[in-house]
């Protein structure tokens, strides 16, 4: 690929991605690069490292639209992930362009973007991979559960009234319902109405359960996106990719976060994960969240995941719509299975 003109001081995302696919862009000069696109970033994998480039996007809940904003969020990602993935995040590194118009990571010249540099984690040790391949050992799951339980035990409780706490779920319920009930997405209307109706009923009929969680200091600053693909079963475990761009999304009941991970593992046909997570959590923290509240948390999380899945229809070509519509409906069916239990 020919060098860029020096006059191109602001490069578009497509150009940056194309150059970051080239081995010569990296200090280690790897033989090959693997590129993975997510909703909000690109991740480039060398044999030893992962480099994350944030997309220049802006939504109601995040802003990556400027170079300064992307640097700030890279630094936040670095800081926050030291809690559950110490030593994995190696730094925030500059993507530079020199006087000849050549681009390099950690090179000389003008900074044109920022990336988070990580140690590359083994794909075959991710929790979702182990579950799918039926190779997750009970002792490994126990170690992950302990790692998380001690983490939550050490969190500083966040001051929040029960009313404020319940308001978060009211907001999520409205957002989920509005998205999933949109007829353009062709999801089963009766199912959408039933699962949201059940959640509204519980939220309004049992406010004391939510109020008690807030009063007991169970609302903490957690991970924010605790999914099995963000858990690497090493020794010690590595729990990475903390949600850095919006602190309010990390202010959460520890039981809600564990319920989220449990729900996603159950979707992969691993219900034993929930039993181990909450058994260890109760023993280490002394906290015994009510079972019906855990089912509510799982239902709400499944609806959020359904909403995120169906939103892919707004951005992607029609050929992949059936896949994401099926994923959204799968989450709704999972929600339905919880609805009679809270």
Protein Blocks (a to p, Z undefined) as FASTA:
>chain_A
ZZddfklmbccfklmmmmmmpmklpmklpabdcddddfkbccdddfkbccddddddddfk
bcckbmklmmmmmmmmmmmmmmmmghkanbdcdddddfkopacehiacjdfbdcdddddd
dfklgfklmmmnopacfklmmmmmmmmmmmmmmpccddddfklmmmmmmmmmmmmmmmmm
pmklopafklmmmmmmmmmmmmmmmmmlmmmmmmnopaccdfhpacfklcccddddddeh
iafkbmklmgccfklmmmmmmmmmmmnopaklmmmmmmmmmmmnopacdfklmmmmmmmm
mmmmmmmmmmmmmmmcfklmmmmmmmmmmmmmmmmmmmmmZZ
